[in-house]
Amino acid sequence: MVPAEETMDETISRIVSQYSPMLLRLAYARLGSAADAEDAVQETFLQLVSLRPNFRDAEHEKAWLIRTTLCRASDIRRRADRRALSLEEAALAAAPPPEDGELLEAVRALPEKYAAAIHLYYYEGYSIKEIAKLLGAPAATVGARLARGRARLRQMLKED
């Protein structure tokens, strides 16, 4: 919960420092590019500054940031799919960072609803109930998305 004596500028500074690493990991897992992930998180924070939403509590604050980051990452992904890459950009995109593995690539290739659930569950350590609250979906839906996402991952990794 936001302390009453905290100004809006202090609130924004706290949110940026507290949530940036998690939001960057989430956006990177979705986009596969550090630069695009930074853009998604920056757009999320710009939206935070311009809208200045009133959060009920810390859980609401975190859920808003995660949903907004996922939406911004989807927007960036759609824009990237529509534009042609220059030779330099294509070379950078083709060279994944060394810590990227086959599994992370497979997670990125999943439809967004499965990838978000899998990332939040396995990479961020949230429970199904917590993910349901963050994404605004029933826990049964999140469980089904995890099961379907895992099944798709198994199938994708077998094919490779």
C-alpha positions as a Markdown table, in Angstrom:
| # | Residue | x | y | z |
|---|---|---|---|---|
| 1 | Met | 0.0 | 0.0 | 0.0 |
| 2 | Val | 1.2 | 3.5 | -0.8 |
| 3 | Pro | 2.0 | 5.5 | 2.3 |
| 4 | Ala | -0.2 | 8.6 | 2.7 |
| 5 | Glu | 2.8 | 11.0 | 3.0 |
| 6 | Glu | 4.4 | 9.7 | -0.3 |
| 7 | Thr | 4.0 | 12.2 | -3.1 |
| 8 | Met | 3.1 | 11.1 | -6.6 |
| 9 | Asp | 6.7 | 11.7 | -7.8 |
| 10 | Glu | 8.0 | 9.5 | -4.9 |
| 11 | Thr | 5.4 | 6.9 | -5.7 |
| 12 | Ile | 6.5 | 6.7 | -9.3 |
| 13 | Ser | 10.2 | 6.6 | -8.3 |
| 14 | Arg | 9.5 | 3.8 | -5.9 |
| 15 | Ile | 7.5 | 1.8 | -8.5 |
| 16 | Val | 10.2 | 2.2 | -11.2 |
| 17 | Ser | 13.0 | 1.0 | -8.8 |
| 18 | Gln | 10.9 | -1.8 | -7.3 |
| 19 | Tyr | 9.4 | -3.3 | -10.4 |
| 20 | Ser | 11.8 | -2.5 | -13.3 |
| 21 | Pro | 13.8 | -5.8 | -13.1 |
| 22 | Met | 10.7 | -8.0 | -13.0 |
| 23 | Leu | 9.0 | -6.1 | -15.8 |
| 24 | Leu | 12.1 | -6.2 | -18.0 |
| 25 | Arg | 12.3 | -10.0 | -17.5 |
| 26 | Leu | 8.7 | -10.4 | -18.4 |
| 27 | Ala | 8.9 | -8.2 | -21.5 |
| 28 | Tyr | 12.2 | -9.8 | -22.6 |
| 29 | Ala | 10.7 | -13.3 | -22.3 |
| 30 | Arg | 7.8 | -12.1 | -24.5 |
| 31 | Leu | 9.9 | -10.2 | -27.1 |
| 32 | Gly | 13.3 | -11.8 | -27.1 |
| 33 | Ser | 15.1 | -8.5 | -27.5 |
| 34 | Ala | 16.5 | -6.4 | -24.7 |
| 35 | Ala | 15.9 | -3.2 | -26.6 |
| 36 | Asp | 12.3 | -4.0 | -27.3 |
| 37 | Ala | 11.8 | -5.1 | -23.6 |
| 38 | Glu | 13.2 | -1.8 | -22.5 |
| 39 | Asp | 10.8 | 0.0 | -24.8 |
| 40 | Ala | 7.8 | -2.0 | -23.5 |
| 41 | Val | 8.7 | -1.2 | -19.9 |
| 42 | Gln | 9.4 | 2.5 | -20.7 |
| 43 | Glu | 6.0 | 2.7 | -22.4 |
| 44 | Thr | 4.4 | 1.2 | -19.3 |
| 45 | Phe | 6.1 | 3.8 | -17.1 |
| 46 | Leu | 5.1 | 6.6 | -19.5 |
| 47 | Gln | 1.5 | 5.4 | -19.2 |
| 48 | Leu | 1.8 | 5.3 | -15.4 |
| 49 | Val | 3.0 | 8.9 | -15.4 |
| 50 | Ser | 0.3 | 10.1 | -17.8 |
| 51 | Leu | -2.6 | 8.2 | -16.3 |
| 52 | Arg | -1.5 | 8.4 | -12.7 |
| 53 | Pro | -3.9 | 5.6 | -11.6 |
| 54 | Asn | -5.0 | 5.3 | -8.0 |
| 55 | Phe | -4.1 | 1.9 | -6.8 |
| 56 | Arg | -6.1 | 0.2 | -4.1 |
| 57 | Asp | -3.1 | -1.6 | -2.7 |
| 58 | Ala | 0.3 | -3.1 | -3.7 |
| 59 | Glu | -1.3 | -6.1 | -5.3 |
| 60 | His | -3.4 | -3.9 | -7.6 |
| 61 | Glu | -0.4 | -1.8 | -8.4 |
| 62 | Lys | 1.6 | -4.9 | -9.4 |
| 63 | Ala | -1.2 | -6.4 | -11.4 |
| 64 | Trp | -1.7 | -3.1 | -13.3 |
| 65 | Leu | 2.1 | -3.0 | -14.2 |
| 66 | Ile | 2.2 | -6.6 | -15.3 |
| 67 | Arg | -0.9 | -6.3 | -17.5 |
| 68 | Thr | 0.2 | -3.0 | -19.0 |
| 69 | Thr | 3.7 | -4.4 | -19.7 |
| 70 | Leu | 2.2 | -7.5 | -21.4 |
| 71 | Cys | 0.0 | -5.2 | -23.5 |
| 72 | Arg | 2.9 | -2.9 | -24.5 |
| 73 | Ala | 5.0 | -6.0 | -25.4 |
| 74 | Ser | 2.2 | -7.3 | -27.6 |
| 75 | Asp | 1.9 | -3.9 | -29.3 |
| 76 | Ile | 5.7 | -3.9 | -30.0 |
| 77 | Arg | 5.6 | -7.4 | -31.3 |
| 78 | Arg | 2.8 | -6.6 | -33.7 |
| 79 | Arg | 4.6 | -3.5 | -34.9 |
| 80 | Ala | 7.8 | -5.5 | -35.5 |
| 81 | Asp | 5.9 | -8.1 | -37.4 |
| 82 | Arg | 4.6 | -5.4 | -39.8 |
| 83 | Arg | 7.9 | -3.7 | -40.6 |
| 84 | Ala | 10.8 | -4.9 | -42.7 |
| 85 | Leu | 14.1 | -5.3 | -40.9 |
| 86 | Ser | 17.3 | -3.7 | -42.1 |
| 87 | Leu | 20.4 | -5.9 | -42.5 |
| 88 | Glu | 21.9 | -4.6 | -39.3 |
| 89 | Glu | 18.6 | -5.2 | -37.3 |
| 90 | Ala | 18.2 | -8.7 | -38.8 |
| 91 | Ala | 21.8 | -9.6 | -37.8 |
| 92 | Leu | 21.2 | -8.4 | -34.2 |
| 93 | Ala | 17.8 | -10.2 | -34.0 |
| 94 | Ala | 19.4 | -13.4 | -35.3 |
| 95 | Ala | 22.1 | -13.4 | -32.6 |
| 96 | Pro | 20.4 | -14.4 | -29.4 |
| 97 | Pro | 22.1 | -13.6 | -26.1 |
| 98 | Pro | 24.2 | -16.4 | -24.8 |
| 99 | Glu | 21.9 | -17.1 | -21.8 |
| 100 | Asp | 19.0 | -17.8 | -24.2 |
| 101 | Gly | 18.2 | -21.4 | -24.4 |
| 102 | Glu | 16.0 | -23.6 | -26.5 |
| 103 | Leu | 13.4 | -23.6 | -23.8 |
| 104 | Leu | 13.1 | -19.8 | -23.6 |
| 105 | Glu | 12.9 | -19.6 | -27.4 |
| 106 | Ala | 10.0 | -22.1 | -27.3 |
| 107 | Val | 8.2 | -20.2 | -24.6 |
| 108 | Arg | 8.5 | -17.0 | -26.7 |
| 109 | Ala | 7.0 | -18.9 | -29.7 |
| 110 | Leu | 3.9 | -19.8 | -27.6 |
| 111 | Pro | 0.6 | -17.8 | -28.0 |
| 112 | Glu | 0.7 | -14.9 | -25.5 |
| 113 | Lys | -1.9 | -16.3 | -23.1 |
| 114 | Tyr | 0.2 | -19.5 | -22.6 |
| 115 | Ala | 3.6 | -17.7 | -22.6 |
| 116 | Ala | 2.4 | -15.1 | -20.0 |
| 117 | Ala | 1.1 | -17.8 | -17.6 |
| 118 | Ile | 4.3 | -20.0 | -18.0 |
| 119 | His | 6.6 | -17.0 | -17.5 |
| 120 | Leu | 4.8 | -15.8 | -14.4 |
| 121 | Tyr | 4.7 | -19.3 | -12.9 |
| 122 | Tyr | 8.1 | -20.7 | -13.7 |
| 123 | Tyr | 10.3 | -17.6 | -14.1 |
| 124 | Glu | 8.7 | -15.2 | -11.6 |
| 125 | Gly | 7.6 | -17.9 | -9.1 |
| 126 | Tyr | 3.9 | -16.8 | -8.8 |
| 127 | Ser | 1.2 | -19.3 | -7.8 |
| 128 | Ile | -1.8 | -20.1 | -10.0 |
| 129 | Lys | -4.0 | -18.0 | -7.7 |
| 130 | Glu | -1.6 | -15.1 | -7.8 |
| 131 | Ile | -1.4 | -15.2 | -11.6 |
| 132 | Ala | -5.1 | -15.3 | -11.8 |
| 133 | Lys | -5.3 | -12.1 | -9.8 |
| 134 | Leu | -2.6 | -10.5 | -11.8 |
| 135 | Leu | -4.1 | -11.3 | -15.1 |
| 136 | Gly | -7.7 | -10.9 | -14.1 |
| 137 | Ala | -8.6 | -14.5 | -15.0 |
| 138 | Pro | -10.1 | -17.4 | -13.0 |
| 139 | Ala | -7.6 | -19.7 | -11.4 |
| 140 | Ala | -9.0 | -22.6 | -13.4 |
| 141 | Thr | -8.3 | -20.7 | -16.7 |
| 142 | Val | -4.7 | -20.1 | -15.6 |
| 143 | Gly | -4.3 | -23.7 | -14.7 |
| 144 | Ala | -5.6 | -24.8 | -18.1 |
| 145 | Arg | -3.3 | -22.3 | -19.8 |
| 146 | Leu | -0.3 | -23.7 | -17.9 |
| 147 | Ala | -1.3 | -27.3 | -18.9 |
| 148 | Arg | -1.8 | -26.4 | -22.5 |
| 149 | Gly | 1.3 | -24.3 | -22.7 |
| 150 | Arg | 3.4 | -27.1 | -21.2 |
| 151 | Ala | 1.9 | -29.6 | -23.7 |
| 152 | Arg | 2.7 | -27.3 | -26.6 |
| 153 | Leu | 6.2 | -26.8 | -25.2 |
| 154 | Arg | 6.7 | -30.6 | -25.0 |
| 155 | Gln | 5.5 | -30.9 | -28.6 |
| 156 | Met | 7.7 | -28.1 | -29.9 |
| 157 | Leu | 10.8 | -29.4 | -28.1 |
| 158 | Lys | 10.2 | -32.9 | -29.4 |
| 159 | Glu | 10.0 | -31.6 | -33.0 |
| 160 | Asp | 13.3 | -29.9 | -32.7 |
